[in-house]
């Protein structure tokens, strides 16, 4: 584990799980801490003013880091949170930028309820976790980038999905789709497709795992709304074989520089 990942995980675990918000954010952040988390102001004081009341309201905080990625100056963390012995269960997906000393200087996140069962019987966090194929990091990142650009961006078509997604084994952890390429193709090709990816904001990878933060437009009750969407992809032999996602509406107003 590199120092930047250790710092990001420690901010999570020491600062939030263990209840040492001020000590952790002071220790693990750099000269600035630019914040994109909904409702949290920039800087040390923004972190403290949000999380100290959260810690007081929620005395039981089980936080587990399920997956993590280190890519240059960026770190990604996929976490499960159980608050107050099951009162609330959340999945959090976080990206961190770091400085030359591996201290955290910027943070983006997407938070959504934990799913106990998807259409094919998975949860929103189970599945493979081991990082392999480190020599394929760059090519796997390019596969994911091209798949989103060619197939999921506005005007993209699902006909190209077999170039990127395995037709033999594709495990879905999203709440809306069954396993397999065909269900994914159907929704991407639908005349009234409910989403369009607008922008890849962040894309990080390590070996067989790639994570993205995208700006997505979704249609709800015939109205378009902007969402922040995190997608996590696992690849084997040049094809995507497993997918997790996390989606959060972009707030109309916020206390920091915005979700992206």
DRENDO-1510 file (C-alpha; in Angstrom, 1 decimal, always signed):
<recs>
REC; n; res; u; v; w
REC; 1; UNK; +0.0; +0.0; +0.0 .
REC; 2; UNK; +1.4; +3.4; -1.0 .
REC; 3; UNK; +1.5; +6.4; +1.3 .
REC; 4; UNK; -1.2; +8.3; -0.5 .
REC; 5; UNK; -3.7; +5.4; -0.2 .
REC; 6; UNK; -2.7; +4.9; +3.4 .
REC; 7; UNK; -3.5; +8.6; +4.1 .
REC; 8; UNK; -6.8; +8.4; +2.3 .
REC; 9; UNK; -7.9; +5.3; +4.2 .
REC; 10; UNK; -6.7; +6.8; +7.5 .
REC; 11; UNK; -8.7; +9.9; +7.0 .
REC; 12; UNK; -11.8; +7.7; +6.5 .
REC; 13; UNK; -11.1; +5.2; +9.3 .
REC; 14; UNK; -9.4; +7.4; +12.0 .
REC; 15; UNK; -11.4; +10.5; +11.2 .
REC; 16; UNK; -14.9; +9.1; +10.7 .
REC; 17; UNK; -15.0; +5.5; +11.9 .
REC; 18; UNK; -12.9; +6.1; +15.1 .
REC; 19; UNK; -14.3; +9.6; +15.7 .
REC; 20; UNK; -11.1; +11.7; +15.5 .
REC; 21; UNK; -12.3; +14.2; +12.8 .
REC; 22; UNK; -10.0; +17.1; +13.6 .
REC; 23; UNK; -6.9; +15.1; +14.3 .
REC; 24; UNK; -7.2; +13.0; +11.1 .
REC; 25; UNK; -8.1; +15.9; +8.7 .
REC; 26; UNK; -5.2; +17.9; +10.1 .
REC; 27; UNK; -2.8; +15.0; +9.8 .
REC; 28; UNK; -3.6; +13.7; +6.4 .
REC; 29; UNK; -4.5; +16.8; +4.3 .
REC; 30; UNK; -2.1; +19.3; +2.7 .
REC; 31; UNK; -1.9; +23.0; +2.4 .
REC; 32; UNK; -5.4; +23.0; +0.9 .
REC; 33; UNK; -8.4; +20.6; +1.1 .
REC; 34; UNK; -10.8; +21.3; -1.8 .
REC; 35; UNK; -14.1; +19.6; -1.1 .
REC; 36; UNK; -16.7; +18.3; -3.6 .
REC; 37; UNK; -18.8; +16.3; -1.1 .
REC; 38; UNK; -22.4; +17.5; -0.8 .
REC; 39; UNK; -22.8; +19.7; +2.2 .
REC; 40; UNK; -19.2; +19.9; +3.3 .
REC; 41; UNK; -17.2; +23.1; +3.1 .
REC; 42; UNK; -13.6; +23.3; +1.9 .
REC; 43; UNK; -10.7; +23.0; +4.3 .
REC; 44; UNK; -10.1; +21.5; +7.7 .
REC; 45; UNK; -12.8; +23.4; +9.4 .
REC; 46; UNK; -15.4; +22.4; +6.8 .
REC; 47; UNK; -14.6; +18.7; +7.5 .
REC; 48; UNK; -14.7; +19.2; +11.2 .
REC; 49; UNK; -18.0; +21.1; +11.3 .
REC; 50; UNK; -19.7; +18.4; +9.2 .
REC; 51; UNK; -18.3; +15.3; +10.8 .
REC; 52; UNK; -18.1; +16.1; +14.5 .
REC; 53; UNK; -21.9; +16.4; +14.7 .
REC; 54; UNK; -22.2; +13.3; +12.4 .
REC; 55; UNK; -20.0; +11.3; +14.8 .
REC; 56; UNK; -22.1; +12.6; +17.8 .
REC; 57; UNK; -25.4; +11.6; +16.2 .
REC; 58; UNK; -24.1; +8.2; +15.1 .
REC; 59; UNK; -22.2; +6.5; +17.9 .
REC; 60; UNK; -21.8; +3.2; +16.0 .
REC; 61; UNK; -19.9; +3.5; +12.7 .
REC; 62; UNK; -18.8; +0.3; +11.0 .
REC; 63; UNK; -16.7; +1.4; +7.9 .
REC; 64; UNK; -15.1; -1.2; +5.7 .
REC; 65; UNK; -12.8; -0.4; +2.7 .
REC; 66; UNK; -13.8; -2.9; +0.1 .
REC; 67; UNK; -11.7; -1.8; -2.9 .
REC; 68; UNK; -9.0; +0.7; -3.6 .
REC; 69; UNK; -7.0; +2.0; -6.5 .
REC; 70; UNK; -3.8; +4.0; -6.7 .
REC; 71; UNK; -3.1; +5.8; -9.9 .
REC; 72; UNK; -0.3; +8.4; -10.0 .
REC; 73; UNK; -1.4; +11.2; -7.7 .
REC; 74; UNK; -5.0; +9.9; -7.4 .
REC; 75; UNK; -6.5; +7.4; -5.0 .
REC; 76; UNK; -9.9; +5.8; -5.2 .
REC; 77; UNK; -11.8; +4.1; -2.4 .
REC; 78; UNK; -14.9; +1.9; -2.5 .
REC; 79; UNK; -16.4; +1.6; +1.1 .
REC; 80; UNK; -19.3; +0.1; +2.9 .
REC; 81; UNK; -20.8; +1.9; +5.9 .
REC; 82; UNK; -23.1; +0.5; +8.5 .
REC; 83; UNK; -24.4; +3.3; +10.8 .
REC; 84; UNK; -25.9; +2.6; +14.2 .
REC; 85; UNK; -26.1; -1.2; +13.8 .
REC; 86; UNK; -28.1; -1.2; +10.6 .
REC; 87; UNK; -30.1; +2.0; +11.0 .
REC; 88; UNK; -28.5; +3.1; +7.8 .
REC; 89; UNK; -26.2; +1.3; +5.3 .
REC; 90; UNK; -24.4; +3.3; +2.6 .
REC; 91; UNK; -21.9; +2.7; -0.2 .
REC; 92; UNK; -19.4; +5.5; -0.6 .
REC; 93; UNK; -17.1; +6.0; -3.6 .
REC; 94; UNK; -14.3; +8.5; -3.1 .
REC; 95; UNK; -11.6; +10.0; -5.3 .
REC; 96; UNK; -8.7; +11.8; -3.7 .
REC; 97; UNK; -6.0; +14.0; -5.3 .
REC; 98; UNK; -2.7; +14.3; -3.4 .
REC; 99; UNK; +0.3; +16.6; -3.4 .
REC; 100; UNK; +4.0; +15.9; -3.7 .
REC; 101; UNK; +4.1; +14.7; +0.0 .
REC; 102; UNK; +1.1; +12.3; -0.6 .
REC; 103; UNK; -1.1; +14.6; +1.5 .
REC; 104; UNK; -4.8; +14.9; +0.4 .
REC; 105; UNK; -5.6; +18.2; -1.3 .
REC; 106; UNK; -8.9; +17.5; -3.1 .
REC; 107; UNK; -11.9; +15.1; -2.6 .
REC; 108; UNK; -14.9; +14.0; -4.7 .
REC; 109; UNK; -17.5; +11.5; -3.6 .
REC; 110; UNK; -20.8; +9.8; -4.5 .
REC; 111; UNK; -22.9; +8.2; -1.7 .
REC; 112; UNK; -25.9; +5.9; -2.2 .
REC; 113; UNK; -27.8; +3.4; -0.2 .
REC; 114; UNK; -26.4; -0.1; +0.1 .
REC; 115; UNK; -28.2; -2.8; -1.9 .
REC; 116; UNK; -28.7; -6.2; -0.3 .
REC; 117; UNK; -29.7; -7.8; -3.5 .
REC; 118; UNK; -29.5; -6.8; -7.2 .
REC; 119; UNK; -31.6; -8.4; -9.9 .
REC; 120; UNK; -29.1; -11.2; -10.3 .
REC; 121; UNK; -28.7; -11.7; -6.5 .
REC; 122; UNK; -25.5; -9.8; -5.9 .
REC; 123; UNK; -25.0; -6.9; -3.4 .
REC; 124; UNK; -23.7; -3.5; -4.3 .
REC; 125; UNK; -20.2; -4.3; -3.0 .
REC; 126; UNK; -19.6; -8.0; -3.2 .
REC; 127; UNK; -17.5; -9.6; -5.9 .
REC; 128; UNK; -13.8; -9.6; -6.8 .
REC; 129; UNK; -11.4; -7.4; -5.0 .
REC; 130; UNK; -7.9; -8.6; -5.9 .
REC; 131; UNK; -5.8; -6.3; -8.1 .
REC; 132; UNK; -3.9; -8.2; -10.9 .
REC; 133; UNK; -2.5; -7.4; -14.3 .
REC; 134; UNK; -0.6; -4.3; -13.3 .
REC; 135; UNK; +1.1; -4.3; -16.7 .
REC; 136; UNK; -2.3; -3.7; -18.3 .
REC; 137; UNK; -3.3; -0.6; -16.4 .
REC; 138; UNK; -3.0; +1.8; -19.3 .
REC; 139; UNK; -4.8; -0.4; -21.8 .
REC; 140; UNK; -7.6; -1.2; -19.4 .
REC; 141; UNK; -8.1; +2.5; -18.7 .
REC; 142; UNK; -8.3; +3.2; -22.5 .
REC; 143; UNK; -10.9; +0.4; -22.9 .
REC; 144; UNK; -13.1; +1.9; -20.3 .
REC; 145; UNK; -12.7; +5.4; -21.7 .
REC; 146; UNK; -13.5; +4.3; -25.2 .
REC; 147; UNK; -16.5; +2.3; -24.0 .
REC; 148; UNK; -18.0; +5.3; -22.3 .
REC; 149; UNK; -17.2; +7.6; -25.1 .
REC; 150; UNK; -18.4; +5.3; -27.9 .
REC; 151; UNK; -21.5; +3.7; -26.2 .
REC; 152; UNK; -22.7; +5.7; -23.2 .
REC; 153; UNK; -22.2; +9.3; -24.2 .
REC; 154; UNK; -25.0; +11.2; -25.9 .
REC; 155; UNK; -25.6; +9.6; -29.3 .
REC; 156; UNK; -23.6; +6.5; -28.4 .
REC; 157; UNK; -25.0; +3.1; -29.4 .
REC; 158; UNK; -25.0; -0.3; -27.7 .
REC; 159; UNK; -23.9; -2.0; -30.9 .
REC; 160; UNK; -20.3; -1.3; -29.9 .
REC; 161; UNK; -20.6; -2.8; -26.4 .
REC; 162; UNK; -19.3; -6.3; -27.5 .
REC; 163; UNK; -16.0; -4.7; -28.4 .
REC; 164; UNK; -15.5; -3.7; -24.7 .
REC; 165; UNK; -17.8; -6.0; -22.6 .
REC; 166; UNK; -17.5; -9.7; -22.3 .
REC; 167; UNK; -20.3; -11.7; -23.9 .
REC; 168; UNK; -19.4; -14.8; -21.9 .
REC; 169; UNK; -19.4; -13.4; -18.3 .
REC; 170; UNK; -20.5; -10.0; -17.2 .
REC; 171; UNK; -21.5; -9.5; -13.6 .
REC; 172; UNK; -23.7; -6.5; -12.7 .
REC; 173; UNK; -23.9; -5.0; -9.3 .
REC; 174; UNK; -26.3; -2.2; -10.3 .
REC; 175; UNK; -29.8; -2.1; -9.0 .
REC; 176; UNK; -31.4; -2.0; -12.5 .
REC; 177; UNK; -29.9; -4.7; -14.6 .
REC; 178; UNK; -29.4; -8.5; -14.6 .
REC; 179; UNK; -26.1; -10.0; -15.3 .
REC; 180; UNK; -24.9; -10.4; -18.9 .
REC; 181; UNK; -24.2; -8.3; -21.9 .
REC; 182; UNK; -27.7; -8.5; -23.4 .
REC; 183; UNK; -29.6; -6.6; -20.7 .
REC; 184; UNK; -26.9; -3.9; -20.8 .
REC; 185; UNK; -27.2; -3.6; -24.6 .
REC; 186; UNK; -31.0; -3.4; -24.4 .
REC; 187; UNK; -31.0; -0.4; -22.1 .
REC; 188; UNK; -28.2; +1.4; -24.0 .
REC; 189; UNK; -30.0; +0.8; -27.3 .
REC; 190; UNK; -33.5; +1.8; -26.0 .
REC; 191; UNK; -35.1; +4.6; -28.1 .
REC; 192; UNK; -36.1; +6.3; -24.8 .
REC; 193; UNK; -32.7; +5.6; -23.1 .
REC; 194; UNK; -33.0; +6.9; -19.6 .
REC; 195; UNK; -29.5; +8.3; -19.4 .
REC; 196; UNK; -26.7; +10.0; -21.3 .
REC; 197; UNK; -23.1; +10.3; -20.1 .
REC; 198; UNK; -22.0; +13.9; -20.6 .
REC; 199; UNK; -18.5; +14.1; -19.3 .
REC; 200; UNK; -15.8; +11.9; -17.8 .
REC; 201; UNK; -14.6; +14.0; -14.9 .
REC; 202; UNK; -12.1; +11.5; -13.4 .
REC; 203; UNK; -10.8; +8.1; -14.6 .
REC; 204; UNK; -8.3; +6.1; -12.5 .
REC; 205; UNK; -7.0; +2.6; -12.9 .
REC; 206; UNK; -4.7; +0.0; -11.4 .
REC; 207; UNK; -4.3; -3.3; -13.1 .
REC; 208; UNK; -7.6; -5.0; -13.7 .
REC; 209; UNK; -9.7; -2.3; -12.0 .
REC; 210; UNK; -10.8; +1.1; -13.4 .
REC; 211; UNK; -13.0; +3.7; -11.7 .
REC; 212; UNK; -14.7; +6.7; -13.3 .
REC; 213; UNK; -16.6; +9.7; -12.0 .
REC; 214; UNK; -18.9; +11.0; -14.7 .
REC; 215; UNK; -21.5; +13.7; -15.2 .
REC; 216; UNK; -24.7; +12.0; -16.3 .
REC; 217; UNK; -28.1; +13.3; -17.4 .
REC; 218; UNK; -31.0; +11.1; -16.4 .
REC; 219; UNK; -34.7; +11.4; -17.2 .
REC; 220; UNK; -37.1; +11.3; -14.3 .
REC; 221; UNK; -40.8; +11.9; -14.7 .
REC; 222; UNK; -40.0; +13.3; -18.2 .
REC; 223; UNK; -37.6; +15.8; -16.7 .
REC; 224; UNK; -33.8; +15.8; -17.2 .
REC; 225; UNK; -31.7; +15.9; -14.0 .
REC; 226; UNK; -28.0; +15.9; -13.5 .
REC; 227; UNK; -26.3; +13.2; -11.5 .
REC; 228; UNK; -22.8; +12.3; -10.4 .
REC; 229; UNK; -22.1; +8.7; -11.2 .
REC; 230; UNK; -19.2; +6.5; -10.2 .
REC; 231; UNK; -18.6; +3.3; -12.2 .
REC; 232; UNK; -16.1; +0.6; -11.2 .
REC; 233; UNK; -15.1; -1.9; -13.8 .
REC; 234; UNK; -13.1; -5.1; -13.5 .
REC; 235; UNK; -11.4; -6.4; -16.7 .
REC; 236; UNK; -10.0; -9.7; -17.9 .
REC; 237; UNK; -8.2; -10.3; -21.2 .
REC; 238; UNK; -9.2; -6.9; -22.6 .
REC; 239; UNK; -12.9; -7.1; -21.8 .
REC; 240; UNK; -15.1; -5.7; -18.9 .
REC; 241; UNK; -16.4; -8.6; -16.9 .
REC; 242; UNK; -17.8; -7.0; -13.7 .
REC; 243; UNK; -19.4; -3.6; -12.9 .
REC; 244; UNK; -20.4; -1.7; -9.8 .
REC; 245; UNK; -22.0; +1.8; -9.7 .
REC; 246; UNK; -23.0; +4.5; -7.3 .
REC; 247; UNK; -25.2; +7.4; -8.2 .
REC; 248; UNK; -26.1; +10.7; -6.5 .
REC; 249; UNK; -28.1; +13.7; -7.7 .
REC; 250; UNK; -26.1; +16.9; -8.1 .
REC; 251; UNK; -27.5; +19.4; -5.6 .
REC; 252; UNK; -29.0; +22.7; -6.9 .
REC; 253; UNK; -26.9; +24.6; -4.3 .
REC; 254; UNK; -24.0; +23.6; -2.2 .
REC; 255; UNK; -21.5; +25.1; +0.2 .
REC; 256; UNK; -18.4; +24.3; -1.8 .
REC; 257; UNK; -17.2; +24.5; -5.4 .
REC; 258; UNK; -19.7; +21.9; -6.5 .
REC; 259; UNK; -20.0; +18.1; -7.1 .
REC; 260; UNK; -17.3; +18.1; -9.9 .
</recs>
